[in-house]
Amino acid sequence: MKTNRPGAGSGGKSRSSDKQPFTGKSTGFIEENAACLNAAVGAGRGNDPAPAAWMTPALIKETHEMWSKRYGRALERCEVLEILRNVRWFGEILRRWLEGRVTT
């Protein structure tokens, strides 16, 4: 299969120079910590929202390490929780679509 993406199809891991930088527009994080501030205000508390029951400490830690490396900075806990919620929601939408319960 041929692709136009640089580094794709080489059989190995993509080079770090192939990665596009994350921006506020691409991630939804308009400014650093904006998601955390909004979550705290929306919850009516001054602290992070609680993780869902399925978010184990190991999953939170692994997600924090992986995405902090990709962002190039240490993410706030609430950012990690938002990433996990978004990935789970995306998976749920895909599952529903595959079952024919969601149409485009």
Secondary structure, 3 states (H helix, E strand, C coil): CCCCCCCCCCCCCCCHHHCCCCCHHHHCCCCCCHHHHHHHHHHCCCCCCCCCCCCCHHHHHHHHHHHHHHHCCCCCHHHHHHHHHHHHHHHHHHHHHHCCCCCC
